[in-house]
């Protein structure tokens, strides 16, 4: 029987995530997941696609404060206000309302990334609605993730992909929230509604993969052969996209835990 083998949260979009034993599920997905984002001088999000070094920034959130760490940088502890002047920022085609996180964070991130940036937090009062082409409900929302509250991948799918690569890669290349074990490779492709820890979740569509998957999360260096995208493109395609993993929406809020059974059907 399938069960959750790992849970991951990525507080700042494109930065390093951390593993959880228990995760609080909110209407936007796992609590704090992609609640913050780094934007350029025009307010447009930046990511590993163009700034792979952002993958080396580790944010830790505790008791209303965030500590930022990165190679060669002193740690920075900042307040994370969730109220203040609204700043409009852009992630893909969505204009979102966010709260600026202050000058210290902007300077620290700018020094590390060698460009002018700001750190922002999605406003609690703002609802970024999931693409209605696939969302089960008109009220489904997401934080600063690319498009959906969560990403689910099975360990068996990664194991199958690794048999096709000259150099195996770890799961963190794909930055999932939910990792599942105990099923066949790509079994998640055929799941619809699933129940985990008593909570109903929905598998809504395959996840189209981008250049972020080519960035080694341990070093911030892109794969010169564009792997695993190159290999995925040969056998995992959907609507002209290389796919890996499934996008998930949440029908209910509650708590997920490592070891929870995944009920499918």
C-alpha positions in Angstrom: 0.0 0.0 0.0 1.3 3.5 -0.9 2.2 5.9 1.9 3.9 9.3 2.3 7.7 8.8 2.6 8.6 12.5 2.7 7.1 16.0 3.0 8.8 19.2 1.9 8.2 22.9 2.3 9.9 25.7 0.3 9.1 28.9 2.2 10.8 31.2 -0.4 10.1 30.4 -4.1 13.2 28.8 -5.8 15.2 28.7 -2.5 16.2 25.6 -0.6 13.4 23.7 1.1 13.3 21.6 4.2 11.8 18.2 5.1 8.9 17.9 7.6 7.6 15.1 9.6 4.2 16.8 9.9 2.7 19.4 7.6 -0.2 21.7 8.2 -2.4 21.8 5.1 -3.9 25.2 4.4 -6.1 26.4 1.5 -2.9 27.4 -0.3 -1.1 24.1 0.4 1.5 23.3 3.0 1.8 26.1 5.5 4.5 28.6 4.5 5.2 26.9 1.2 6.1 29.5 -1.4 4.6 32.2 0.9 7.6 34.4 0.1 9.2 35.3 -3.2 12.2 37.2 -4.5 11.3 39.8 -7.2 13.4 42.1 -9.4 13.3 45.9 -9.6 10.1 45.7 -11.6 8.4 43.4 -9.2 8.7 40.3 -11.4 9.6 37.0 -9.8 13.1 35.5 -10.2 13.8 31.8 -10.1 16.5 29.2 -10.7 15.7 29.3 -14.4 17.7 32.6 -14.7 19.4 32.8 -11.2 20.4 29.2 -10.3 22.4 30.6 -7.3 19.1 31.3 -5.6 18.9 27.5 -5.0 21.7 27.9 -2.4 19.7 30.2 -0.2 18.2 28.4 2.9 15.3 30.2 4.6 14.2 29.0 8.0 10.9 30.3 9.5 10.2 30.2 13.2 8.1 32.2 15.6 7.3 35.0 13.0 11.0 35.4 12.0 13.0 34.2 9.1 16.7 33.4 9.0 18.4 33.4 5.6 21.6 31.5 5.1 23.8 31.1 2.0 27.4 30.2 1.1 29.8 33.0 1.9 27.1 35.1 3.6 26.5 35.9 7.2 23.2 34.6 8.4 20.4 37.2 8.5 17.4 37.1 10.8 14.5 39.3 9.8 11.0 40.0 10.9 8.4 38.7 8.4 5.5 41.2 8.5 2.2 40.1 7.1 0.7 43.6 7.2 1.8 46.8 5.6 1.8 48.6 2.3 0.6 46.5 -0.5 3.1 45.9 -3.3 1.9 44.4 -6.6 4.2 41.7 -7.9 4.1 39.3 -10.9 4.5 35.5 -11.0 3.9 34.2 -14.5 0.6 35.7 -15.7 -0.7 36.6 -12.3 -0.5 40.0 -10.6 -0.5 39.4 -6.8 -0.6 41.5 -3.7 2.3 41.2 -1.4 4.0 42.8 1.6 7.6 44.0 1.3 9.9 42.3 3.8 12.2 45.3 4.3 15.6 46.8 3.4 17.8 44.3 5.3 16.5 41.3 3.3 16.7 43.2 0.1 20.3 44.2 0.6 21.3 40.7 1.7 19.6 39.0 -1.2 20.9 41.6 -3.6 24.5 41.1 -2.4 24.3 37.4 -2.8 22.5 37.4 -6.2 24.4 40.4 -7.5 21.3 42.2 -8.7 18.6 44.5 -7.3 15.8 42.5 -5.7 13.2 42.6 -3.0 11.8 39.9 -0.7 8.0 39.9 -0.5 5.3 37.9 1.3 1.9 37.1 -0.2 -0.8 39.1 1.5 -3.1 37.1 3.7 -6.1 38.9 2.2 -5.1 38.1 -1.4 -6.3 35.0 -3.2 -4.4 33.8 -6.2 -6.8 31.5 -8.0 -5.6 28.3 -9.5 -6.0 27.9 -13.3 -9.7 27.2 -13.8 -9.0 24.9 -16.7 -8.0 22.3 -14.2 -9.1 23.5 -10.7 -11.8 21.4 -9.1 -13.3 24.5 -7.5 -13.5 28.2 -8.4 -12.1 29.0 -5.0 -8.9 26.9 -5.2 -5.9 29.0 -4.5 -2.1 28.9 -4.5 0.8 30.9 -3.0 3.8 31.8 -5.2 4.2 28.3 -6.5 4.2 28.2 -10.3 0.5 27.1 -10.5 -0.8 24.6 -8.0 -0.7 24.2 -4.2 1.3 21.0 -4.1 3.4 18.6 -6.2 3.3 14.8 -5.7 6.0 12.4 -7.0 6.5 8.7 -6.3 9.9 7.2 -5.4 9.3 4.5 -8.0 8.9 7.1 -10.8 12.3 8.6 -9.9 13.9 5.2 -9.7 12.6 4.5 -13.2 13.9 7.8 -14.6 17.3 7.1 -13.0 17.6 3.8 -15.0 17.5 6.0 -18.1 20.1 8.6 -17.0 23.8 8.2 -17.2 24.1 9.9 -13.8 21.2 9.3 -11.3 19.7 12.4 -9.7 18.1 12.9 -6.3 14.4 13.8 -5.7 15.2 17.3 -4.8 15.8 18.2 -8.5 12.0 18.1 -8.8 11.2 20.0 -5.6 8.1 18.0 -4.6 5.9 18.6 -1.6 4.6 15.0 -1.3 6.8 12.0 -1.9 5.1 8.6 -2.1 6.4 5.1 -1.8 4.8 1.7 -2.3 3.4 2.1 -5.8 4.5 1.3 -9.4 6.4 3.8 -11.5 4.1 6.6 -12.7 1.1 5.1 -10.9 0.3 8.7 -9.8 -0.6 9.4 -13.4 -3.8 7.5 -13.0 -4.9 8.7 -9.6 -7.8 11.1 -9.3 -9.1 12.0 -5.8 -6.8 10.6 -3.1 -7.1 10.5 0.7 -4.1 11.0 2.9 -4.3 11.1 6.7 -8.1 11.4 6.3 -7.8 14.5 4.1 -9.1 14.6 0.5 -6.7 15.8 -2.1 -7.1 15.9 -5.9 -4.6 15.0 -8.6 -5.5 17.6 -11.3 -2.8 17.4 -14.0 0.7 16.4 -14.9 3.5 18.8 -14.0 5.2 20.3 -17.0 8.9 20.5 -16.1 11.3 23.4 -16.8 15.0 24.3 -16.6 14.9 24.3 -12.8 15.2 20.5 -12.9 18.6 20.8 -14.6 20.0 22.7 -11.6 22.0 20.7 -9.1 20.3 21.7 -5.8 23.5 21.0 -3.9 25.7 23.3 -6.0 23.5 25.6 -8.0 25.2 24.5 -11.2 23.1 23.7 -14.3 23.6 20.3 -16.0 25.6 20.9 -19.2 23.5 18.2 -21.0 20.2 19.6 -19.9 19.4 16.5 -17.9 16.9 15.3 -16.8 14.8 17.4 -19.2 16.4 15.9 -22.3 15.6 12.3 -21.2 12.1 13.1 -20.0 11.3 14.7 -23.3 11.9 11.3 -25.0 9.3 9.3 -23.1 7.3 11.6 -20.8 5.4 14.1 -22.8 2.0 15.8 -22.5 0.8 18.8 -24.5 4.3 19.3 -25.8 5.7 19.5 -22.3 8.2 17.1 -20.6 6.3 16.0 -17.5 7.2 14.5 -14.1 5.0 14.4 -11.1 1.4 15.5 -10.6 -0.1 18.8 -9.5 -2.4 18.6 -6.5 -5.1 20.7 -5.0 -6.5 20.4 -1.5 -10.2 19.9 -0.8 -9.7 20.0 3.0 -7.3 21.5 5.6 -5.7 19.6 8.4 -2.4 17.8 9.0 -0.4 15.4 6.9 2.4 13.2 8.3 5.2 11.0 7.0 3.9 7.5 7.1 0.3 8.4 6.2 -1.4 5.9 3.9 -2.3 7.2 0.5 -5.8 5.9 -0.5 -6.5 6.0 -4.2 -9.4 5.1 -6.4 
